[in-house]
Amino acid sequence: MCTCGDCAPSSAPTPSRRSATWATALSPAERWAVPLWAVFAIGNSALMWVVPGAETIPFHLVWISLALVYGVRPWPVPATLAVCLGVAVATGAPLWQHAHSKVIAFEETAEIPLMCLLFLVMVWHVRRRTAAVAEARLAASRERVAHEMTERFVRIATHELRTPITVARGYAEMLQLDSSDPGQASDVSVVVDELGKLSRITGRLAALAWAHQDARDGALVLDLGALVQRVARRWAPVVDGTIRVESAPTPVAGDEERMETALDCLVENAIRHGRAPIALRVRQDASAAVVEVEDHGPGIAPARARELLRGSDSPYSPRSGLGLMIAQGIVEAHSGRIALTRAPSGGLKATIHLPRLRPE
């Protein structure tokens, strides 16, 4: 007996297996809709023969139930046309007979083609909606796959680039220290600076890759007030201590490391593009915990900053706003939002709104 992969039994489902799988995929309502409707329609069609002169009620009940069952479980076009023709004959025969017997007027038989037309118009709308929903789901699936592939590429690329950049920068720094030629030392310093930029870019791309991951799973309680004070102490030497902090204990649910990264991005953006002093404020309003990072101009215009949030520039531009994108991704992963406005001081004010931590 052959045991190779080519001779192994195929795992593809047989027709009977496919039909069984399709049947089990149907909900109870879909499985029983057609048989129950058939019984109901046959009963009302028979009732039309029994009650001449009052057949309009069972007539309309048959067509209404047909529209309902089609909405629950649509059929292919040939089957739909066949069912429509069958219902038209079944309900039209007693109407025609009663009109021929002069129990009702012949004008009543006009309802037969009208109900057929109305049903077919409904079928057209249902099929259009079904096609639109399927197309939207397919587009969403493609977008999700593209996002996952992009995120995976960024993760792999940044991981693979970090090691050679670090090694190259180490050797360049050694050459810079050992060089006795001023011209060569100047050239090597340019290489060191450029490698430093590459290192910062890869770090930010890595941060951007995980920034949008949902932070609600496994979230812990953190104090925004204490976090802002810690961020201010770390950045104070960069701006000669000109960081003003107004904070109060403000508990929220989230990932402390990622929120610290978001604040670092906003403070760095204020330092690079604005003027000291930098103001950090934490407060609570009726529905949210609020963190404000404000510089004193000229900074970036709010409209321009909002463009950078959408990633309109190249990530290699010195004013690319990659830090703003990272901060926005982290805040949105915490079910929050960032607003960028013009500060009274003339600079840019970035305001983070996070859901308040509700007591148990």
URFENFEN-V516918 format. One record per residue. N is the residue number from 1. RES is the residue in one letter. SS is DSSP state (a for helix, b for strand, c for the rest). PSI is psi as a letter, one per 40 degrees, with the letter a starting at -180 (NA if undefined). Layout:
n=<N,N>
res=<RES,RES>
ss=<SS,SS>
psi=<PSI,PSI>
This chain:
n=<1,2,3,4,5,6,7,8,9,10,11,12,13,14,15,16,17,18,19,20,21,22,23,24,25,26,27,28,29,30,31,32,33,34,35,36,37,38,39,40,41,42,43,44,45,46,47,48,49,50,51,52,53,54,55,56,57,58,59,60,61,62,63,64,65,66,67,68,69,70,71,72,73,74,75,76,77,78,79,80,81,82,83,84,85,86,87,88,89,90,91,92,93,94,95,96,97,98,99,100,101,102,103,104,105,106,107,108,109,110,111,112,113,114,115,116,117,118,119,120,121,122,123,124,125,126,127,128,129,130,131,132,133,134,135,136,137,138,139,140,141,142,143,144,145,146,147,148,149,150,151,152,153,154,155,156,157,158,159,160,161,162,163,164,165,166,167,168,169,170,171,172,173,174,175,176,177,178,179,180,181,182,183,184,185,186,187,188,189,190,191,192,193,194,195,196,197,198,199,200,201,202,203,204,205,206,207,208,209,210,211,212,213,214,215,216,217,218,219,220,221,222,223,224,225,226,227,228,229,230,231,232,233,234,235,236,237,238,239,240,241,242,243,244,245,246,247,248,249,250,251,252,253,254,255,256,257,258,259,260,261,262,263,264,265,266,267,268,269,270,271,272,273,274,275,276,277,278,279,280,281,282,283,284,285,286,287,288,289,290,291,292,293,294,295,296,297,298,299,300,301,302,303,304,305,306,307,308,309,310,311,312,313,314,315,316,317,318,319,320,321,322,323,324,325,326,327,328,329,330,331,332,333,334,335,336,337,338,339,340,341,342,343,344,345,346,347,348,349,350,351,352,353,354,355,356,357,358,359,360>
res=<M,C,T,C,G,D,C,A,P,S,S,A,P,T,P,S,R,R,S,A,T,W,A,T,A,L,S,P,A,E,R,W,A,V,P,L,W,A,V,F,A,I,G,N,S,A,L,M,W,V,V,P,G,A,E,T,I,P,F,H,L,V,W,I,S,L,A,L,V,Y,G,V,R,P,W,P,V,P,A,T,L,A,V,C,L,G,V,A,V,A,T,G,A,P,L,W,Q,H,A,H,S,K,V,I,A,F,E,E,T,A,E,I,P,L,M,C,L,L,F,L,V,M,V,W,H,V,R,R,R,T,A,A,V,A,E,A,R,L,A,A,S,R,E,R,V,A,H,E,M,T,E,R,F,V,R,I,A,T,H,E,L,R,T,P,I,T,V,A,R,G,Y,A,E,M,L,Q,L,D,S,S,D,P,G,Q,A,S,D,V,S,V,V,V,D,E,L,G,K,L,S,R,I,T,G,R,L,A,A,L,A,W,A,H,Q,D,A,R,D,G,A,L,V,L,D,L,G,A,L,V,Q,R,V,A,R,R,W,A,P,V,V,D,G,T,I,R,V,E,S,A,P,T,P,V,A,G,D,E,E,R,M,E,T,A,L,D,C,L,V,E,N,A,I,R,H,G,R,A,P,I,A,L,R,V,R,Q,D,A,S,A,A,V,V,E,V,E,D,H,G,P,G,I,A,P,A,R,A,R,E,L,L,R,G,S,D,S,P,Y,S,P,R,S,G,L,G,L,M,I,A,Q,G,I,V,E,A,H,S,G,R,I,A,L,T,R,A,P,S,G,G,L,K,A,T,I,H,L,P,R,L,R,P,E>
ss=<c,c,c,c,a,a,a,c,c,c,c,c,c,c,a,a,a,a,a,a,a,a,a,a,a,c,c,a,a,a,a,a,a,a,a,a,a,a,a,a,a,a,a,a,a,a,a,a,a,a,c,c,c,c,a,a,a,a,a,a,a,a,a,a,a,a,a,a,a,a,a,a,c,c,c,c,a,a,a,a,a,a,a,a,a,a,a,a,a,a,a,a,a,a,a,a,a,a,a,a,c,c,c,c,c,a,a,a,a,a,a,a,a,a,a,a,a,a,a,a,a,a,a,a,a,a,a,a,a,a,a,a,a,a,a,a,a,a,a,a,a,a,a,a,a,a,a,a,a,a,a,a,a,a,a,a,a,a,a,a,a,a,a,a,a,a,a,a,a,a,a,a,a,a,a,a,a,a,c,c,c,a,a,a,a,a,a,a,a,a,a,a,a,a,a,a,a,a,a,a,a,a,a,a,a,a,a,a,a,a,a,c,c,c,c,c,c,c,c,b,b,b,b,a,a,a,a,a,a,a,a,a,a,a,a,a,a,a,a,c,c,c,b,b,b,b,c,c,c,c,b,b,b,b,c,a,a,a,a,a,a,a,a,a,a,a,a,a,a,a,a,a,a,c,c,c,c,b,b,b,b,b,b,b,c,c,c,b,b,b,b,b,b,b,c,c,c,c,c,c,c,a,a,a,a,a,a,a,a,c,c,c,c,c,c,c,c,c,c,c,c,a,a,a,a,a,a,a,a,a,a,a,a,c,c,c,b,b,b,b,b,b,c,c,c,c,c,b,b,b,b,b,b,b,b,c,c,c,c,c>
psi=<h,h,e,i,d,d,e,i,h,h,e,h,i,i,d,d,d,d,d,d,d,d,d,e,e,i,i,d,d,d,d,e,d,d,d,d,d,d,d,d,d,d,d,d,d,d,d,d,d,d,g,h,d,e,e,d,d,d,d,d,d,d,d,d,d,d,d,d,d,d,d,d,g,i,i,i,d,d,d,d,d,d,d,d,d,d,d,d,d,d,d,d,d,d,d,d,d,d,d,d,e,f,d,i,i,d,d,d,e,e,d,d,d,d,d,d,d,d,d,d,d,d,d,d,d,d,d,d,d,d,d,d,d,d,d,d,d,d,d,d,d,d,d,d,d,d,d,d,d,d,d,d,d,d,d,d,d,d,d,d,d,d,d,d,d,d,d,d,d,d,d,d,d,d,d,d,d,e,h,e,h,d,d,d,d,d,d,d,d,d,d,d,d,d,d,d,d,d,d,d,d,d,d,d,d,d,d,d,d,e,d,e,h,h,e,d,h,f,i,i,h,i,h,d,d,d,d,d,d,d,d,d,d,d,e,d,d,d,f,f,e,f,h,h,h,h,i,i,h,g,h,i,h,a,h,d,d,d,d,d,d,d,d,d,d,d,d,d,d,d,d,d,e,a,i,i,i,h,h,h,i,h,i,h,a,d,e,i,h,h,h,h,h,h,i,f,i,d,a,h,i,d,d,d,d,d,d,d,d,e,f,d,i,i,e,e,i,e,f,e,f,d,d,d,d,d,d,d,d,d,d,d,e,e,f,a,i,h,h,h,i,h,i,d,e,e,a,h,h,h,h,h,h,i,h,i,h,i,i,NA>
